[in-house]
Amino acid sequence: MKTDVLIIGGGPGGATAAMFLIREGIKPIILEQEAFPRFHIGESMTGEAAQVLRRLGFGDEMIRRKHPVKHGVRVFGTTGVNSWYIPVAARDKEWNLSLASTWQVRRSEFDVMMLKAAEARGATVMQGTATKPLLADDGAVRGVTVRWPDGKSENIETEVVLDCSGMATFLANQRVTGPKYVGSYDKQIAFFSHVTGAIRDTGTSGEEARSNTLIFYQNKFHWAWFIPIDEDVVSMGLVTPKATFVETKQSPEEFFRHTIPAINPDLRRRVADMKLIEKVHVIPNYSYQVRRFCGEGFICIGDAHRFIDPIFSFGLSATMREAEFAAPAVRAYLEGKGRDKANPFTGHQLFCEKGIDNLEDMVDMFWEQPFAFALFAHNRYRDELIDAFAGRIYENERQPSAAILAFRKSLKRTRDYEHEDDYSIPIGSRFHPERAALWEPNSPIATTEEWMVARPS
Ligand SMILES: Cc1cc2nc3c(=O)[nH]c(=O)nc-3n(C[C@H](O)[C@H](O)[C@H](O)COP(=O)(O)OP(=O)(O)OC[C@H]3O[C@@H](n4cnc5c(N)ncnc54)[C@H](O)[C@@H]3O)c2cc1C
């Protein structure tokens, strides 16, 4: 089988990439290993993620489907009394800010909507698992071997593979990319479920809106999220250092039930009568960075190359925006541009990496200096943080902003974009190549316990 573009993964990244490619006149194949609908985490969107949806023509459909409207995010401190709020806001062409909104989604339904729309617009969706890349002698990616549900295998030859496989990081695990480094937040575990009976705010818009995202901060790397995903159901999640969980010797569900109310008094009040309607899912090792994630015949998108930390809900935003940015680069490549270069997508790679670096500096500042961060969010860098929280993190969006530059200074961090192998890993980081612990891609990660053994400390 042959196609111009093969997309691995039919999540929001893959479906978005397909729809923007179709606008460029390219009809891709999307290969998805799972039968949809399937449960997935990642339910709260930034303002710019909503803008991608509007650009793709889903604005009215999101309203018709009654997805909860998010007006902002409130972050509660340890006591549950103090909090700060960042509204969703948009920029116009003159760069004026105005209040806006975005959506919370139940991923099982949202992902089906996106994948079906990609198919209806001209993509071919096939259920199967990419098992092996097809490589030319010079290392260029020329396709993949696919295993179909009946167990048979087949090669699909292609000009470009878009790796939208999410945390499965297909091409990185196959060592097609550069190395995959453990990220800064690797020693944490997330537990999450869907609950009914949780107490929400009651407003219809602004700070008190009933569908806003609430974050409850307890301690460094110990926090919970509260994301309403329909009129009754709230996505509840808990993140904690792995050592805290291991010490308790509890099952994930016991730990979830005991620890959520203990995060802070305001959360305790909200979950007193919660009922779990979904099993407690666990994701332990979610922080990593893949080097050289673009090259001859391939681009990795979103989680397929980098995930920092879920605290401020950037995952969907990053993967959908990178998918949109990739489409014209792929068209240019198919038209013959950059074919003589070792990495025809260097510009795209650097552009995306710089964006996520800005995000990383913000998240690091929050964890390292939460009180200073709260003051910045209230006063000094309010507009800049409103931009970053909306997902405006790229250099064509006036980034790095004064806030990001100030965070770098506070973190005693410089960013070097001169050397291809080093850029974007902050100098001084324990993940800089000189000191980096390399992630072992083929470690068995079936259970939390196995993962803990398999991971480098
Ligand atoms: C604890 C936690 C909380 C989060 N909360 C949020 C949040 O509130 N908001 C937010 O925006 N983001 C959040 N995220 C991030 C979000 O889940 C991801 O960024 C988002 O799902 C990425 O979308 P994607 O399409 O790139 O990948 P995915 O949604 O993971 O889709 C990848 C698809 O590829 C398929 N696939 C994988 N390997 C293969 C293969 N070999 N062959 C064929 N198919 C394959 C998979 O089956 C999957 O369907 C969170 C992440 C974590 C860990």
The ligand as a Tripos MOL2 file, in Angstrom:
@<TRIPOS>MOLECULE
LIG
   53    58     1     0     0
SMALL
NO_CHARGES

@<TRIPOS>ATOM
      1 C1         -2.2750   13.1160   34.0030 C.3       1 LIG1
      2 C2         -2.5080   13.8810   32.7330 C.ar      1 LIG1
      3 C3         -3.4840   14.8720   32.6750 C.ar      1 LIG1
      4 C4         -3.6820   15.6020   31.4890 C.ar      1 LIG1
      5 N1         -4.6130   16.6120   31.4670 N.ar      1 LIG1
      6 C5         -4.7370   17.3680   30.3490 C.ar      1 LIG1
      7 C6         -5.6910   18.4200   30.2890 C.ar      1 LIG1
      8 O1         -6.4560   18.6960   31.2240 O.2       1 LIG1
      9 N2         -5.7650   19.1370   29.1310 N.ar      1 LIG1
     10 C7         -4.9750   18.8650   28.0460 C.ar      1 LIG1
     11 O2         -5.0630   19.5580   27.0340 O.2       1 LIG1
     12 N3         -4.0890   17.8500   28.0820 N.ar      1 LIG1
     13 C8         -3.9590   17.1060   29.1910 C.ar      1 LIG1
     14 N4         -3.0830   16.0550   29.1950 N.ar      1 LIG1
     15 C9         -2.3350   15.7610   27.9720 C.3       1 LIG1
     16 C10        -3.2140   15.0830   26.9050 C.3       1 LIG1
     17 O3         -3.6950   13.8580   27.4040 O.3       1 LIG1
     18 C11        -2.3840   14.8400   25.6580 C.3       1 LIG1
     19 O4         -1.5440   15.9370   25.4060 O.3       1 LIG1
     20 C12        -3.2450   14.6160   24.4030 C.3       1 LIG1
     21 O5         -4.0920   13.5080   24.5690 O.3       1 LIG1
     22 C13        -2.3350   14.4040   23.1920 C.3       1 LIG1
     23 O6         -3.1140   14.1110   22.0600 O.3       1 LIG1
     24 P1         -2.4580   13.2670   20.8720 P.3       1 LIG1
     25 O7         -3.4870   13.1530   19.8330 O.co2     1 LIG1
     26 O8         -1.1330   13.8340   20.5380 O.co2     1 LIG1
     27 O9         -2.1810   11.8410   21.5360 O.3       1 LIG1
     28 P2         -3.2420   10.7950   22.0860 P.3       1 LIG1
     29 O10        -4.5010   11.4660   22.4560 O.co2     1 LIG1
     30 O11        -2.5670   10.0100   23.1430 O.co2     1 LIG1
     31 O12        -3.5420    9.8610   20.8480 O.3       1 LIG1
     32 C14        -2.5590    9.0030   20.3400 C.3       1 LIG1
     33 C15        -3.2450    7.8570   19.6270 C.3       1 LIG1
     34 O13        -2.2510    7.0790   18.9610 O.3       1 LIG1
     35 C16        -2.6210    5.7300   19.0100 C.3       1 LIG1
     36 N5         -1.3890    4.9390   18.8300 N.ar      1 LIG1
     37 C17        -0.3220    4.8910   19.6570 C.ar      1 LIG1
     38 N6          0.6200    4.0670   19.1570 N.ar      1 LIG1
     39 C18         0.1350    3.5930   17.9860 C.ar      1 LIG1
     40 C19         0.6580    2.6910   17.0130 C.ar      1 LIG1
     41 N7          1.8630    2.1120   17.1440 N.pl3     1 LIG1
     42 N8         -0.1030    2.4100   15.9260 N.ar      1 LIG1
     43 C20        -1.3400    2.9850   15.7800 C.ar      1 LIG1
     44 N9         -1.8770    3.8220   16.6890 N.ar      1 LIG1
     45 C21        -1.1470    4.1460   17.7710 C.ar      1 LIG1
     46 C22        -3.2390    5.5790   20.3860 C.3       1 LIG1
     47 O14        -4.1000    4.4670   20.4450 O.3       1 LIG1
     48 C23        -3.9600    6.9100   20.5540 C.3       1 LIG1
     49 O15        -5.3310    6.8240   20.2030 O.3       1 LIG1
     50 C24        -2.8840   15.3140   30.3560 C.ar      1 LIG1
     51 C25        -1.9200   14.3190   30.4040 C.ar      1 LIG1
     52 C26        -1.7200   13.6000   31.5890 C.ar      1 LIG1
     53 C27        -0.6640   12.5410   31.6380 C.3       1 LIG1
@<TRIPOS>BOND
     1     1     2 1
     2     2     3 ar
     3     2    52 ar
     4     3     4 ar
     5     4     5 ar
     6     4    50 ar
     7     5     6 ar
     8     6     7 ar
     9     6    13 1
    10     7     8 2
    11     7     9 ar
    12     9    10 ar
    13    10    11 2
    14    10    12 ar
    15    12    13 ar
    16    13    14 ar
    17    14    15 1
    18    14    50 ar
    19    15    16 1
    20    16    17 1
    21    16    18 1
    22    18    19 1
    23    18    20 1
    24    20    21 1
    25    20    22 1
    26    22    23 1
    27    23    24 1
    28    24    25 2
    29    24    26 1
    30    24    27 1
    31    27    28 1
    32    28    29 2
    33    28    30 1
    34    28    31 1
    35    31    32 1
    36    32    33 1
    37    33    34 1
    38    33    48 1
    39    34    35 1
    40    35    36 1
    41    35    46 1
    42    36    37 ar
    43    36    45 ar
    44    37    38 ar
    45    38    39 ar
    46    39    40 ar
    47    39    45 ar
    48    40    41 1
    49    40    42 ar
    50    42    43 ar
    51    43    44 ar
    52    44    45 ar
    53    46    47 1
    54    46    48 1
    55    48    49 1
    56    50    51 ar
    57    51    52 ar
    58    52    53 1
@<TRIPOS>SUBSTRUCTURE
     1 LIG1         1 GROUP 0 **** ****
